[in-house]
Every structure is written in structure tokens, then in C-alpha cells.
């Protein structure tokens, strides 16, 4: 088995559900995949030993809360993004983005005032609010118990799918990697990643690929600016450009022609009109790895719905399990986002390694709601490994174990100067012998760079 050392620190991520186990396992999968690809490319006789420290994991899973910009802490949730009482229960809204906030207010017919929102919601049922806000293009989800979610058709659709979906799209030739002779070992060195993701799991995955040496170019539509603090937290190691796919397809096609990986984080089907389905991308760029992320999954009645970690927690019963039906709670971190992000990065790295043996364009696909199901089942990986999701034994906690105390995040935080100002940020928990300890460049302001490869 691949060498891996776990440093267990009880209390690093405290919750009723096994979120610490989930976080540790997701990071372990990513670290093992990175170490394996590094060994493959460097021609090493043995795979470098991986190290997964609960302290580093917990700090990284709370990276958006640890970020400081010139000493200022970011605002992670807007005032209208929270739980609200309804006539028969609770709803969770997400209104961080201005356009989502406007759609929420339009659906409720109220001004931007918390008291007015509270009064409007108190008169309506949770399911009525959920449907009305969704119809208006906004985001609101009724609080459900685990039993209520299990009876939902979307839950049934998700249950039929593995935690990590993956497949081969064609018979493209075997990938020939340039050998690694650098220090530190960067398994993704020389690879080009098109990052078409937003909040939070997708950017965590591509942030990790950037740590491992990839040239990551994030592309956003000019009309949809990212929240600046959020972009700073997940922009480490990347470049950021804007591109209107509706008017500048030539530039995108030039980028795609030289891309090794395309990561998308929009609703399933939302980008298909731009020719960005996995099949269409592989047809134009044979040998590409397409990584797709969504909130609710690519199947079932909610496949086209927008979603975020907090909303998935509310819908899938996690908020009830972490609190109660009378007073919903939350996980100690946005663990669905972060965990899915590391699993997505791991799946990409494994797909790249498989291409070096077997060739073929590849797709990998994950969903926050499927990760939620895994968490509520115990996050031990046994049920999912039977479906071929994991190739290592890390899900069962195998490897050397060391226990130590958890005395806070300080040792896993770093600082740097950047175009955004002085940053304090969380270091990556992905660590293996000879691998990188930090990103090669700080984040840049949104839309700073030209839409071209280095």
C-alpha cells in the first residue's frame, strides 16, 4: 500500500456528524493521487510518503474564515443569507451575490430589509417559498429531516450514483508526460487547466491543482463579478481573466486547443449551449480531462437547480442532524464544498495518471448532495469503494497513525504580500515527501489577466 501517515487531532472539526473523518479522507485521497502522479512522472521507485494532519485539514476547511486582507476579516455570508422561520418550518436562503439577492426579493415582493423578508416568509409555507424563489431564479431551500430528504426523488436519483463518477470518452492516444526533475515535486507541472467554476468546491479543486504546479486560468463572464474576498481565498496560485463565451468563441477555442483539463462548476447543462459538455469538449480537444461539479447532481428533478453548500445541508437533513427541526444547525465548516473540492482534484489527478497508461479523454463528476449522502452514512468510504470510487485504503484510516493535541490553526497559516494587500491565508493540507509547501504566487484581483496561456 502507498505510505501515508495520519496525525489525528481530536476536536479539530467538531460536529455531530463525522465531518473530521470526511475531511481527513478527502484530503488523503487527494494527497495520495498527487504523490502517485509525482512518482509516475519523476520515475521514482517508490511513491512519496503522504502526510495528512488533522490540524492542517481543519485549517484549510475553514480557509475562508481564516483569510485576512490587510488585517480585515472577510464577510462570508450576506445578511439575507440565513435560516428564516416560515409558517410551517424553516427555509435557508442564499443571497450573497447581488443578482441572487434581487431575485429573492422579487419573489417575495419586498424591499431589501431583513424585517420585511422575515415578515413575508412567516406567512408562507417552506415548500411554497422554495418553489417561488426557485421560479424567480433565486435560492431558497426548505429545511428537511433526513427522512424527508430520503423520500425526495432527487435523493433517490443521487443514491443510484457513485460518490465519484468517472468514465472514458474516446480512444485518444496515451498521454506522454514530460519527466519531472524539479524540486519540489510538482505532479501537475506543465499542465494547463481551464477553471470555469465559482464558489466554493470547484475553486478549491483548481486551487489545489495550482499548488501542484498546474497553470490554472480561471475564466468568468464579465457581467458576473466574483465576490472579492471569496476570490482571494480560492485564487492562490491562479490567474484570473474574463471572457464572454457568447461573443468571443475564438479565444475560448484557442484556449481549449492547448488545455489539458477543463473544470466546470455550473448547473448541469447550463454550459452545453457553448459546446462545453464533456463529449463536445473531447471531440474538439481529444485527450482532455473534463471535471464537472454541481450542487444537486446531473440526474433527477433538481439537476438544473442552483445550489450552495449551506442549501444542500438544509435540504439533505444535515442541518437537522447538526441541530434540530426546531432549531437547525450547521456543520463546523463548509465541509461539503471543501471535501468535494479535494475529491474532484484527486479524481482529475487519477484520470491524468490513467491516461499515461491507457489514453482516452476522460470525465469525472461530483455533486455536493452526493457528498452529503456519504457524510450522513458515516463517511467511512466502505459503501462507495465497492463502486470503484476510491483506489486506496485511506477511507478506512489505514496507514501510520499518530495522535497529538489540537492547539489552534496558527501553525498552518501563512502571510504574503499581493496586489490585494497583505494576506493571511491557510496553507494547503495536501502534503507529501518532496512536494510543495505553498503556492508559487498569491491571488490576483478578479479579471486581472489576459485570457491566454502563459
N, C-alpha and C positions, 0 to 999 in steps of 0.2 A: 504494500500500500504506500501511497505517497506520504512522505513525512509531514506531519502537521503537529504543531504544539498549541494547545489552548491554555490561556491564562483566564481562569474563571474568577470573577469578582462579584460575589453575591450583592444584590442591591443596585447594580449599575443601571438597570432599567426595570423598575418595579411596577408591576401591574398584576391584575388577577389572572389574565391570560399569559401564556409563556412567551411574552414578547422578547425577553432576553435570549431565550433559546432560538427563536426565529431569527433575530438579528445576528446572532453568532453563526448560525448555519448559513445564512445568505452570504455573509462576508467570507466564510470558509470556502463556499463553493466558488466565489469569485477569485479568491486568492489561489486556490488550487488550480483553477483554469489558467490564471496568469502565469503561475510558476511552471505549469506544464508546457504552455506555448513558449515560454522563455527557454526552457530546456530543449525543446524541439528546434528552435531557431539557432540556438548557440551551440548545438551539437554536444550538449552535456551528457555524461554517462548517467547521471542521477538528477532527478528533479530537485530543485532547491527546496529546502525545508520551509514550510509556510508557518506563520505565527499569527494567531488570532487572539487578541487581547480584549477582554470584555470592556475594559476602560476605553480603549481606542474606538471600539464599536459603538458604545453608548454615546461617546462624544460626537462621533460622526453622524449618528442617527438623530442628533439634536443640532446639527451644524447650523441650521437657520436661526436657532436661538442663541448660539454662541458667537455669531458674527457681530463684529463691531466695526463701524466705519468712522474713523476719526473720533473714536470713543462713544459714538452713538449706537444704541441698540436698534435694530430694525423693528418695524411693526409687521407682525406676521399674519394677523387677521384684522380685517376692517371691522368697524363697529356693527355692521349689519350681517356679518358672517358669524353665526352662532346658533344655538338652540333657542327655539321660541315655543311657548305653550300655544296649543290650539284648543278648539272646543272639546276635542276628544283625546288629546295626547300631545305630541311634540313634533316639530319639524326642525331640520337642520338646513340652514341656508348658507350659500357661498356667494359673497358679493365683493370679493377683493378687487376684481377688475371693474373699471367704470362701466363697461358695456353690460356686464352681468348685473351690476347694481341697478342700472337703468331698467333692465328688463324685469327684474324682481319688483321694483316699484311700480312699473306699468301694469304688471299682472295684478298687483294688489290695489292699484288705483289710489296710491297715497304719495305724499311728498317724502323727500329724504329726511326722515325724522324717526328715530327709534321708537318713540312713544306711539306715533301713528302706525308704524309697522306692527307693533305689539298689539294694538287695539284691533287692527284688521285681521290679524291671524287668530286672535282669541275667539272670533266669531265664526270661524270656518273649521271644517274637519281637516285633519292632517293629509289625508289622501286627496281631498279636493284641492288643497294648496299645492301639493306635489304635482298634480296634473296641470293645474292652471299656470303655474310658474314655468313648468317644462314647455307647455304650449307657447308661451311667450318668449322662449329662448333663454330663460333664466335657470337658476339652480336651486332647488329645494327638494328635500327628501324626507319622507315621513319616517319617524322612528319605528323600527320593527324589532320584535323579540327574535331570538334565534329560530323559534318555531314558526313564527310568521314568515320569516325570510325563507326557511326551508320549504314552505308551501308555495312560494312565489315561482312562476315559470322561469324567471331569469336565473334563480338559484338552481333549478333543475337543469337548465342548459349549461351552466358553468360546471356542475358536478360531473357531467359527461366528459369533460376535457381535462387533460393533464395540467399540472401546475405550469410546466414549460412545454409549449407546443413547438415542434421543430420539424423541418422537412427539407427535402431536396427538390429544386425547381426544374433542373435540366441536367445536361451531361457536360457542362463546361469543363475545360481541362483542369488538371491538377494545379493548385496554387503553388507557385515557386517563390518562396520567401528569400529575401536577401539575408545572409547569415548575420547574426548579432556578434559584434566584437566590442561593444561599448560597456562602459561602467558608469552608472548602474545598468543592470539588465532591463531592457525595455521591450517586452514581448510584442507591443503594438507599434514599434518604431517603423517609420516609413509608410504606415497605413493611413489612408485618408477616410475620414468619417464625416458624412453629411448629417448634421444634427437638426432634425425638424421636430423638436419636442418643446414642450412647455410644462412647467410645474408638475410634479417635482421628481417623479421616478425617472422619466426619460433623461432630464438633465443630470441626475445623479449617475446614471449609467454612462453617459458620454463624458462626464467629469472624470469618471474612473478610467475610461479608455484614454483620455488625455494624460492622466497621471502615468499611464503605462507606455506613453510615447507616441500615441496617435496624433495626427494633425486633424483636430476637430474644428470644423467650421459650422457654427450654428447659424441657421437661416430663419428669419422671421419676416412676416408680411409687414410692410411699412406702416400699415394702418392699425396694427395691433402691438403697440409697445409693451415690453415686459415690465413688470414691477421692478424698479431699480435694485432694491435690496435683495430680492429673490434672485435676480440675475447675477448679482455679485457673489452670492453664496454658491451658486452652481456653475459659475463661469470660470472657475480656476482652470488654467491650462488651455483654455479655448480661445478662438477668435469669434467675433460676432458681426454678422452682416445682415442687411435687409434685402429682400428680393420679392418682387411681385410676380408670382408664378403665372398670373393671368396675362401679363403684358411683356414679360421677359423670359420666355421659354428657352431661348437660345442660350442664355447664360446658364440656366439650370442644366440644360443638356450637356454643356461643356464641363460643368462640374461633375455631373453624373458619369461622364465618359471616363473620368480618372478616379472615381470613388471606389473604395473597397467595401465600405459599409454605409448603408443608409438606415438611420434610426428615425422612426416616426412615432409621435405621441398624440395624434389627433384621433377623433372618433373613427371607428372602422368605417371605411367607405368615404370619409369626408374628403380625402385627397385623390380618390380614384379618377375624378374628372380631369386631374392634371397628369394622369398616367403614372400615378405613384403606387398602384397596387404592387404587391410583391412580384406577381407574374409579369406585369408590364415593365417593371424596372429590370428584371432579369433578362427579358427579351432584348432590351436596349443595351444592357451592360452585363453580358454573361460573366459569371464568376462573382457577382456581388453577393453580399450577405445583407438581407433585409430584416431588420428588427422592428417589430411592431408592438406598441404598448397601448392599452386602453383602460378605462376605468371599469367597465362592466363586462368586457369580453366581446369577442367577434361574432357571437351567436346569441340567439334568444331575443325576446321582445325589447330589451333595453340596450341592444347592441349599438344603436345610433345615439344614445344619450350621453351628454356630457357628464363628467363626474370628477370628484377630487377625493383624496384620502378621507377627509372628515365626513363627506357624504356617504362613502362606502362603509365607514364604521357605523354610521347611523342606520343604514338600510339593512346591513347583514347581521345585526344583533350584537355587534361588538360593543356599541355604546350602552346597551342594556347590561351586558355581562360585566362591563367595567364600572357600571353604576347601578341603575335600576330603571324600571319602566316609569317610575315616578320622578326620578332624577337621573337623567342619562349622564354617563361619564365618557372618558376618552382614554386611549392608550397613552402611555407616558411619552411617546414620540409619534411622529407621523410614520409609523413603522411599516405600513403598507406601501407607502411611497418609497422609502429608503430601501426596504427589503427587496421590493420588486426591482428597483434600480440595480442593485448588486446582482440579482439573479439574471437580469437582462444582460448586463455586461459579461457575466460568466457564460451565458448562452452564446453571445457573439464570439467570445474568445474560443470556445469549444468548436463552434462552427468553422472558424478560421483554421483551427488545427486539423479538423476533419477534412477540410478542402485540400490540405497539403498531402493527404493520403489518398483521398477518393475523388477530389474535384467536385464539380457541381455547384451551381448557385444555390444558396440556402435561405430559408426563412426561419425566424424564431418569433414567438408570440407569447406575451404575458398579459395578465389583467389583474388590476388591484383586487377585484372581487374574488378572483380565484385564489390569490394570496390570502385574502381574508378567510376563505374556507379552510385553507391549510392551517392558519393560525388557530381558528376555533376548534379544529380537530386535534390540536396538540403540537403542531409544528415539529414533529419528530421525523418527518420525511418517509416513514415506512410505507404508508399507503401510496405516496406519489412515486417512490423509487421503483415500485412494481411496474409503473407505466413508463419507465425509462427516462425519468426526468433528471435523475442525478447519477453520475457515473462514479462518484467517490463514496466513501463511508462516512463522510463528515456529518451527514444528517443524523447519524446515531451517536455522535460525540466521540468517535474513535480517534485515537492519537494520544500523544502525551498530554497529561493534564497537570496543571499547576494551579494552586489556589492562592489568592492574595487578597488584600483588602482593597476597597474602592474608596479613595480619598478625594474624589472630585476630578474634574476634567483638565486641570491646568497643564499636566504634562503632555497632553495630546492637542494642545492649542499652539499656534504659531502666529507670527506677525510679519507683515511685509508692507512696503510702500507700493502704491499703484496709482494709476491715473484717477482712481476713485478716491484716493486719500490713503491714510494709514489704516490697514486692515488687520483685524484679529480674526482668525478662521480656524476651523477644525481640520486637523491632518487626516489623511485617508487611513482607514483601518486595514487596507489591503497591503500586507507586508510579507515578503518572502526573502530568503537569504540572497543578497546581491541585488535586490530590487530597489526601486526608487523610494525615497523617504518623503518627497514633497513634489509638488508640481513645478514645472520648469518656468512658468510665467504666471503672473497674477491675472485676475479677471480684468476685462476692459469694459468701458461703458457700452450699453446696448447700441448695436448698429455702427460701431466704430470702424470696422474693417471693410475692405472691398470684397465682393463676392467672387473670390478666386482662390486657388490653392497657392500655398507658399512655393 
